[in-house]
Amino acid sequence: TRRPYLKNNELIYDNSFISKILRTPVIGDSRIVNKFFFLLSKVEFGSKNTNTINSEDKIKTTKKIISLIKDEFKNKNLIMTNCDTEENWEIKAIQEIVTENNFIYFNFPKKIKSNPKFLYKDGSHLSEAGNKFLGEYLYKNIVENKNFNYLF
């Protein structure tokens, strides 16, 4: 309802009335509303087998979305990090796809996931301390270490 999805090789948003409301800042940023939809999606996805989509289709869709993002920001240097710290084929595929599209890719610091003070109670969203840690990590890797002089 709130995020774009790929349909017929095109990024689209659900433009139903409820989806438009859910994307407004007041509703979209509400912790209560987000918690409700998080729990609802867990119930909904818990009853479905999400592994029915094959790997090639997942990779094809990801490649298409990443290339559309790159096309949207043609003359910009793009940086990506993935919030998943698992060492699985999907994370490795994302890293390869964004690198092929000339994104700068950072592995997400595993320290965040292993330290409860860096996450909210839901276990996935960054707390204030987590955002500060991630910001300092990115600053160090981009600016302080001057790893990417061509960005400046």
N, CA, C and O of each residue as an XYZ file, in Angstrom:
608
protein
N       0.796     -1.206      0.000
C       0.000      0.000      0.000
C       0.840      1.273      0.000
O       0.406      2.305     -0.511
N       2.054      1.202      0.578
C       2.850      2.423      0.692
C       4.088      2.426     -0.182
O       4.583      3.497     -0.534
N       4.592      1.288     -0.536
C       5.834      1.214     -1.306
C       5.526      0.927     -2.774
O       4.505      0.322     -3.102
N       6.422      1.370     -3.641
C       6.216      1.054     -5.058
C       6.454     -0.435     -5.301
O       7.165     -1.095     -4.543
N       5.868     -0.933     -6.333
C       6.111     -2.314     -6.733
C       6.238     -2.366     -8.247
O       5.879     -1.425     -8.954
N       6.752     -3.477     -8.720
C       7.001     -3.632    -10.145
C       5.850     -4.386    -10.779
O       5.490     -5.478    -10.340
N       5.277     -3.795    -11.815
C       4.206     -4.447    -12.557
C       4.430     -4.138    -14.024
O       4.522     -2.973    -14.409
N       4.517     -5.173    -14.845
C       4.787     -5.018    -16.280
C       6.043     -4.184    -16.516
O       6.064     -3.297    -17.369
N       7.083     -4.482    -15.751
C       8.382     -3.792    -15.848
C       8.299     -2.299    -15.581
O       9.115     -1.535    -16.095
N       7.335     -1.874    -14.791
C       7.172     -0.469    -14.469
C       6.934     -0.325    -12.967
O       6.182     -1.097    -12.373
N       7.589      0.679    -12.354
C       7.360      0.960    -10.941
C       6.046      1.705    -10.790
O       5.830      2.739    -11.423
N       5.174      1.177     -9.951
C       3.896      1.845     -9.731
C       3.561      1.833     -8.239
O       4.087      1.025     -7.474
N       2.686      2.739     -7.851
C       2.152      2.783     -6.493
C       0.685      2.404     -6.543
O       0.000      2.653     -7.535
N       0.221      1.813     -5.491
C      -1.198      1.559     -5.353
C      -1.854      2.921     -5.118
O      -1.528      3.599     -4.144
N      -2.747      3.319     -5.975
C      -3.376      4.630     -5.858
C      -4.788      4.581     -5.302
O      -5.585      5.493     -5.521
N      -5.092      3.508     -4.580
C      -6.402      3.458     -3.937
C      -6.465      4.522     -2.845
O      -5.433      5.008     -2.383
N      -7.652      4.871     -2.445
C      -7.858      5.907     -1.437
C      -7.105      5.582     -0.148
O      -6.421      6.447      0.400
N      -7.220      4.359      0.338
C      -6.568      3.969      1.591
C      -5.044      4.033      1.468
O      -4.360      4.435      2.410
N      -4.520      3.642      0.323
C      -3.067      3.699      0.113
C      -2.553      5.121      0.122
O      -1.498      5.400      0.692
N      -3.290      6.023     -0.506
C      -2.890      7.434     -0.500
C      -2.884      7.984      0.930
O      -1.985      8.739      1.299
N      -3.871      7.613      1.721
C      -3.926      8.056      3.117
C      -2.745      7.484      3.902
O      -2.126      8.189      4.699
N      -2.435      6.213      3.677
C      -1.335      5.570      4.404
C       0.028      6.171      4.055
O       0.979      6.033      4.824
N       0.129      6.836      2.902
C       1.392      7.469      2.509
C       1.513      8.916      2.972
O       2.551      9.541      2.755
N       0.484      9.458      3.598
C       0.588     10.830      4.109
C       1.539     10.838      5.304
O       1.630      9.845      6.027
N       2.245     11.940      5.517
C       3.215     11.999      6.620
C       2.617     11.695      7.991
O       3.227     10.969      8.776
N       1.433     12.237      8.296
C       0.851     12.045      9.624
C       0.559     10.564      9.883
O       0.901     10.039     10.943
N      -0.060      9.908      8.936
C      -0.394      8.494      9.099
C       0.841      7.623      8.864
O       1.107      6.697      9.629
N       1.583      7.921      7.815
C       2.748      7.110      7.461
C       3.823      7.090      8.519
O       4.544      6.101      8.645
N       3.951      8.168      9.291
C       4.969      8.240     10.335
C       4.457      7.843     11.711
O       5.211      7.880     12.683
N       3.207      7.468     11.807
C       2.619      7.093     13.089
C       3.113      5.713     13.527
O       2.970      4.736     12.793
N       3.686      5.642     14.708
C       4.165      4.362     15.239
C       3.004      3.398     15.483
O       3.133      2.196     15.251
N       1.888      3.918     15.943
C       0.739      3.054     16.244
C       0.208      2.427     14.965
O      -0.019      1.219     14.904
N       0.009      3.255     13.940
C      -0.495      2.744     12.662
C       0.506      1.756     12.058
O       0.116      0.693     11.574
N       1.798      2.108     12.085
C       2.818      1.210     11.532
C       2.879     -0.112     12.286
O       3.044     -1.165     11.669
N       2.749     -0.074     13.596
C       2.761     -1.309     14.388
C       1.573     -2.184     14.016
O       1.708     -3.401     13.887
N       0.411     -1.563     13.845
C      -0.784     -2.314     13.452
C      -0.572     -3.021     12.116
O      -0.866     -4.209     11.988
N      -0.060     -2.288     11.117
C       0.148     -2.888      9.803
C       1.287     -3.901      9.810
O       1.259     -4.869      9.050
N       2.292     -3.686     10.665
C       3.376     -4.663     10.822
C       2.797     -5.987     11.329
O       3.097     -7.050     10.786
N       1.964     -5.916     12.376
C       1.360     -7.132     12.927
C       0.414     -7.783     11.925
O       0.373     -9.006     11.799
N      -0.342     -6.959     11.217
C      -1.253     -7.477     10.198
C      -0.485     -8.200      9.092
O      -0.901     -9.268      8.641
N       0.630     -7.622      8.657
C       1.408     -8.261      7.592
C       2.043     -9.556      8.073
O       2.186    -10.498      7.293
N       2.431     -9.618      9.354
C       2.985    -10.867      9.887
C       1.940    -11.973      9.852
O       2.253    -13.119      9.529
N       0.705    -11.632     10.184
C      -0.381    -12.607     10.146
C      -0.639    -13.023      8.703
O      -0.770    -14.211      8.410
N      -0.712    -12.044      7.798
C      -0.993    -12.323      6.390
C       0.122    -13.152      5.764
O      -0.152    -14.170      5.129
N       1.376    -12.734      5.933
C       2.476    -13.457      5.319
C       2.756    -14.779      6.020
O       3.296    -15.708      5.418
N       2.389    -14.859      7.289
C       2.578    -16.113      8.009
C       1.745    -17.234      7.433
O       2.095    -18.408      7.556
N       0.632    -16.867      6.798
C      -0.241    -17.883      6.221
C       0.100    -18.210      4.777
O      -0.530    -19.077      4.171
N       1.098    -17.520      4.216
C       1.471    -17.751      2.824
C       2.888    -18.287      2.750
O       3.714    -18.020      3.623
N       3.153    -19.028      1.723
C       4.505    -19.500      1.488
C       5.188    -18.498      0.568
O       4.929    -18.471     -0.635
N       6.072    -17.664      1.151
C       6.722    -16.620      0.357
C       7.880    -17.166     -0.468
O       8.482    -16.427     -1.247
N       8.194    -18.424     -0.312
C       9.280    -19.015     -1.091
C       8.818    -19.520     -2.449
O       9.589    -20.156     -3.167
N       7.566    -19.243     -2.809
C       7.056    -19.740     -4.092
C       7.597    -18.937     -5.271
O       7.561    -19.409     -6.407
N       8.101    -17.722     -5.011
C       8.690    -16.926     -6.095
C      10.113    -17.440     -6.301
O      10.902    -17.479     -5.356
N      10.442    -17.834     -7.526
C      11.763    -18.411     -7.736
C      12.863    -17.357     -7.733
O      12.605    -16.167     -7.918
N      14.074    -17.808     -7.523
C      15.239    -16.927     -7.378
C      15.457    -16.047     -8.593
O      15.756    -14.861     -8.452
N      15.313    -16.605     -9.777
C      15.552    -15.825    -10.995
C      14.581    -14.653    -11.090
O      14.970    -13.556    -11.490
N      13.316    -14.880    -10.723
C      12.329    -13.801    -10.769
C      12.652    -12.711     -9.749
O      12.494    -11.522    -10.029
N      13.103    -13.122     -8.568
C      13.471    -12.140     -7.539
C      14.639    -11.289     -8.026
O      14.624    -10.068     -7.876
N      15.637    -11.924     -8.601
C      16.819    -11.207     -9.085
C      16.451    -10.306    -10.259
O      16.913     -9.168    -10.333
N      15.627    -10.803    -11.171
C      15.199    -10.009    -12.331
C      14.451     -8.746    -11.868
O      14.690     -7.656    -12.387
N      13.556     -8.899    -10.904
C      12.801     -7.766    -10.383
C      13.723     -6.772     -9.691
O      13.585     -5.564     -9.885
N      14.661     -7.264     -8.885
C      15.604     -6.387     -8.196
C      16.467     -5.629     -9.197
O      16.697     -4.431     -9.033
N      16.946     -6.315    -10.232
C      17.752     -5.655    -11.264
C      16.961     -4.533    -11.936
O      17.492     -3.448    -12.174
N      15.709     -4.795    -12.235
C      14.868     -3.795    -12.887
C      14.676     -2.583    -11.987
O      14.810     -1.448    -12.445
N      14.366     -2.804    -10.720
C      14.132     -1.698     -9.790
C      15.402     -0.873     -9.600
O      15.350      0.356     -9.610
N      16.535     -1.539     -9.429
C      17.809     -0.826     -9.242
C      18.148     -0.011    -10.492
O      18.614      1.123    -10.378
N      17.922     -0.573    -11.676
C      18.229      0.172    -12.904
C      17.300      1.376    -13.060
O      17.717      2.414    -13.576
N      16.044      1.250    -12.620
C      15.120      2.387    -12.662
C      15.567      3.486    -11.697
O      15.461      4.671    -12.013
N      16.058      3.103    -10.541
C      16.574      4.085     -9.580
C      17.782      4.789    -10.180
O      17.890      6.013    -10.103
N      18.686      4.027    -10.775
C      19.875      4.612    -11.399
C      19.476      5.577    -12.512
O      20.049      6.660    -12.625
N      18.502      5.195    -13.333
C      18.028      6.072    -14.411
C      17.426      7.362    -13.855
O      17.576      8.427    -14.454
N      16.757      7.268    -12.729
C      16.130      8.431    -12.113
C      17.172      9.444    -11.626
O      16.926     10.650    -11.640
N      18.326      8.949    -11.198
C      19.382      9.809    -10.649
C      20.655      9.672    -11.474
O      21.728      9.408    -10.932
N      20.534      9.851    -12.772
C      21.616      9.599    -13.735
C      22.960     10.208    -13.360
O      23.977      9.518    -13.425
N      22.994     11.446    -12.978
C      24.258     12.142    -12.747
C      24.638     12.208    -11.277
O      25.450     13.046    -10.887
N      24.074     11.354    -10.472
C      24.350     11.359     -9.039
C      25.175     10.130     -8.658
O      25.072      9.067     -9.270
N      25.995     10.316     -7.625
C      26.697      9.181     -7.042
C      25.774      8.564     -6.002
O      25.376      9.240     -5.053
N      25.433      7.310     -6.162
C      24.474      6.660     -5.286
C      25.180      5.688     -4.341
O      26.084      4.951     -4.733
N      24.739      5.713     -3.098
C      25.295      4.838     -2.076
C      24.168      3.983     -1.535
O      23.059      4.473     -1.318
N      24.447      2.704     -1.316
C      23.432      1.806     -0.780
C      24.022      0.932      0.300
O      25.159      0.468      0.213
N      23.220      0.725      1.309
C      23.521     -0.297      2.297
C      22.251     -1.089      2.492
O      21.153     -0.546      2.365
N      22.383     -2.343      2.793
C      21.231     -3.196      3.008
C      21.148     -3.487      4.497
O      22.146     -3.865      5.111
N      19.992     -3.318      5.072
C      19.836     -3.486      6.516
C      19.879     -4.937      6.961
O      19.823     -5.210      8.160
N      19.973     -5.849      6.052
C      20.064     -7.265      6.400
C      21.532     -7.646      6.530
O      22.335     -7.332      5.651
N      21.881     -8.311      7.605
C      23.275     -8.697      7.829
C      23.512    -10.179      7.556
O      24.606    -10.692      7.792
N      22.499    -10.856      7.064
C      22.655    -12.285      6.776
C      23.606    -12.494      5.606
O      23.712    -11.646      4.720
N      24.273    -13.595      5.612
C      25.196    -13.942      4.519
C      24.503    -14.950      3.603
O      24.905    -16.112      3.539
N      23.471    -14.509      2.901
C      22.765    -15.426      2.010
C      22.876    -14.957      0.561
O      23.375    -13.863      0.296
N      22.420    -15.768     -0.356
C      22.567    -15.466     -1.772
C      21.842    -14.195     -2.163
O      22.290    -13.482     -3.060
N      20.711    -13.891     -1.496
C      19.952    -12.696     -1.865
C      20.733    -11.423     -1.559
O      20.744    -10.492     -2.364
N      21.383    -11.379     -0.404
C      22.173    -10.199     -0.041
C      23.360    -10.072     -0.978
O      23.686     -8.971     -1.420
N      24.009    -11.187     -1.286
C      25.146    -11.149     -2.219
C      24.675    -10.707     -3.613
O      25.388     -9.979     -4.304
N      23.493    -11.138     -4.023
C      22.957    -10.737     -5.326
C      22.673     -9.241     -5.356
O      22.967     -8.575     -6.348
N      22.106     -8.711     -4.285
C      21.830     -7.268     -4.237
C      23.128     -6.490     -4.335
O      23.211     -5.506     -5.069
N      24.137     -6.923     -3.602
C      25.430     -6.238     -3.643
C      25.987     -6.240     -5.069
O      26.477     -5.213     -5.539
N      25.917     -7.362     -5.749
C      26.409     -7.446     -7.125
C      25.593     -6.557     -8.070
O      26.155     -5.886     -8.937
N      24.282     -6.555     -7.901
C      23.407     -5.772     -8.780
C      23.679     -4.283     -8.628
O      23.796     -3.572     -9.626
N      23.781     -3.803     -7.395
C      24.008     -2.363     -7.215
C      25.402     -1.961     -7.660
O      25.593     -0.856     -8.167
N      26.376     -2.839     -7.479
C      27.740     -2.555     -7.934
C      27.779     -2.482     -9.462
O      28.441     -1.608    -10.022
N      27.076     -3.388    -10.136
C      26.985     -3.358    -11.602
C      26.363     -2.056    -12.100
O      26.647     -1.609    -13.211
N      25.504     -1.448    -11.263
C      24.843     -0.191    -11.620
C      25.584      1.026    -11.075
O      25.025      2.119    -10.983
N      26.850      0.823    -10.714
C      27.736      1.892    -10.250
C      27.298      2.566     -8.954
O      27.591      3.742     -8.736
N      26.608      1.838     -8.104
C      26.328      2.320     -6.756
C      27.554      2.012     -5.899
O      28.301      1.075     -6.180
N      27.748      2.803     -4.865
C      28.736      2.459     -3.845
C      27.977      1.626     -2.823
O      26.921      2.043     -2.347
N      28.493      0.473     -2.487
C      27.788     -0.432     -1.576
C      28.554     -0.593     -0.272
O      29.759     -0.844     -0.273
N      27.843     -0.447      0.836
C      28.408     -0.705      2.151
C      27.681     -1.880      2.775
O      26.453     -1.963      2.731
N      28.445     -2.781      3.351
C      27.821     -3.808      4.171
C      27.262     -3.132      5.410
O      27.893     -2.233      5.966
N      26.110     -3.547      5.839
C      25.496     -3.002      7.041
C      26.307     -3.463      8.237
O      26.633     -4.647      8.323
N      26.645     -2.575      9.167
C      27.460     -2.990     10.310
C      26.732     -4.013     11.185
O      25.666     -3.727     11.730
N      27.306     -5.186     11.311
C      26.689     -6.259     12.090
C      26.512     -5.864     13.552
O      25.648     -6.397     14.248
N      27.332     -4.934     14.005
C      27.262     -4.488     15.396
C      25.876     -3.930     15.732
O      25.426     -4.032     16.874
N      25.209     -3.349     14.755
C      23.877     -2.789     15.003
C      22.892     -3.883     15.381
O      22.159     -3.755     16.362
N      22.875     -4.952     14.608
C      21.910     -6.028     14.866
C      22.206     -6.779     16.162
O      21.303     -7.362     16.762
N      23.463     -6.768     16.594
C      23.819     -7.527     17.799
C      23.723     -6.697     19.072
O      23.937     -7.223     20.164
N      23.407     -5.413     18.954
C      23.324     -4.551     20.127
C      21.895     -4.028     20.271
O      21.470     -3.181     19.485
N      21.153     -4.518     21.259
C      19.742     -4.128     21.408
C      19.514     -2.626     21.568
O      18.435     -2.134     21.236
N      20.507     -1.888     22.070
C      20.299     -0.442     22.254
C      20.216      0.292     20.911
O      19.756      1.432     20.857
N      20.660     -0.359     19.824
C      20.624      0.272     18.513
C      19.304      0.043     17.779
O      19.098      0.585     16.693
N      18.408     -0.755     18.362
C      17.140     -1.080     17.706
C      15.951     -0.756     18.598
O      16.049     -0.811     19.824
N      14.829     -0.419     17.974
C      13.586     -0.283     18.722
C      13.115     -1.662     19.143
O      13.705     -2.675     18.766
N      12.055     -1.693     19.922
C      11.537     -2.961     20.445
C      11.136     -3.938     19.349
O      11.131     -5.150     19.566
N      10.798     -3.411     18.162
C      10.386     -4.315     17.081
C      11.558     -5.123     16.541
O      11.359     -6.074     15.785
N      12.784     -4.751     16.923
C      13.963     -5.518     16.528
C      14.458     -5.270     15.121
O      15.409     -5.917     14.680
N      13.829     -4.341     14.397
C      14.293     -4.103     13.026
C      14.540     -2.639     12.708
O      15.383     -2.337     11.863
N      13.844     -1.731     13.348
C      14.036     -0.311     13.070
C      15.072      0.277     14.017
O      15.126     -0.076     15.195
N      15.892      1.178     13.486
C      16.958      1.772     14.275
C      16.415      2.735     15.327
O      15.505      3.521     15.064
N      16.988      2.655     16.508
C      16.681      3.612     17.566
C      17.491      4.878     17.309
O      18.226      4.955     16.324
N      17.362      5.863     18.180
C      18.149      7.078     18.042
C      19.643      6.740     18.108
O      20.438      7.263     17.327
N      20.017      5.861     19.047
C      21.425      5.451     19.169
C      21.879      4.693     17.922
O      23.019      4.849     17.486
N      20.993      3.869     17.344
C      21.323      3.124     16.133
C      21.518      4.034     14.936
O      22.440      3.834     14.145
N      20.653      5.039     14.797
C      20.799      6.010     13.712
C      22.093      6.801     13.856
O      22.772      7.080     12.867
N      22.430      7.159     15.089
C      23.670      7.893     15.332
C      24.874      7.024     14.968
O      25.811      7.491     14.321
N      24.842      5.760     15.387
C      25.937      4.843     15.079
C      26.077      4.665     13.566
O      27.187      4.726     13.036
N      24.961      4.445     12.870
C      25.005      4.259     11.420
C      25.503      5.525     10.723
O      26.302      5.443      9.790
N      25.041      6.684     11.162
C      25.499      7.938     10.579
C      26.998      8.131     10.742
O      27.680      8.554      9.808
N      27.513      7.819     11.934
C      28.954      7.943     12.168
C      29.736      6.935     11.333
O      30.814      7.242     10.825
N      29.190      5.737     11.196
C      29.821      4.682     10.384
C      29.918      5.136      8.919
O      30.968      5.010      8.289
N      28.810      5.664      8.391
C      28.816      6.116      7.002
C      29.726      7.330      6.824
O      30.457      7.417      5.838
N      29.685      8.257      7.764
C      30.554      9.428      7.692
C      32.019      8.999      7.657
O      32.804      9.480      6.840
N      32.363      8.098      8.548
C      33.748      7.626      8.610
C      34.161      6.995      7.290
O      35.254      7.259      6.789
N      33.301      6.171      6.729
C      33.642      5.453      5.503
C      33.602      6.318      4.256
O      34.302      6.031      3.285
N      32.799      7.369      4.265
C      32.678      8.193      3.067
C      33.571      9.428      3.146
O      34.336      9.703      2.221
N      33.477     10.163      4.232
C      34.156     11.452      4.319
C      35.523     11.341      4.983
O      36.542     11.716      4.404
N      35.526     10.825      6.194
C      36.752     10.819      6.971
C      37.863     10.001      6.317
O      39.012     10.441      6.269
N      37.529      8.831      5.822
C      38.538      7.980      5.181
C      38.786      8.362      3.730
O      39.700      7.837      3.094
N      37.976      9.275      3.204
C      38.110      9.742      1.823
C      38.199      8.578      0.828
O      38.962      8.609     -0.137
N      37.393      7.557      1.103
C      37.361      6.399      0.210
C      36.790      6.749     -1.152
O      37.077      6.080     -2.145
N      35.985      7.790     -1.198
C      35.273      8.112     -2.422
C      35.468      9.578     -2.754
O      34.516     10.358     -2.725
N      36.694      9.955     -3.068
C      37.019     11.354     -3.361
C      36.163     11.924     -4.484
O      35.870     13.120     -4.491
N      35.763     11.089     -5.427
C      34.995     11.578     -6.568
C      33.575     12.026     -6.170
O      32.864     12.602     -6.993
N      33.162     11.772     -4.932
C      31.842     12.226     -4.489
C      31.840     13.712     -4.189
O      30.786     14.348     -4.166
N      33.027     14.264     -3.958
C      33.099     15.644     -3.464
C      33.698     16.579     -4.488
O      33.829     17.776     -4.230
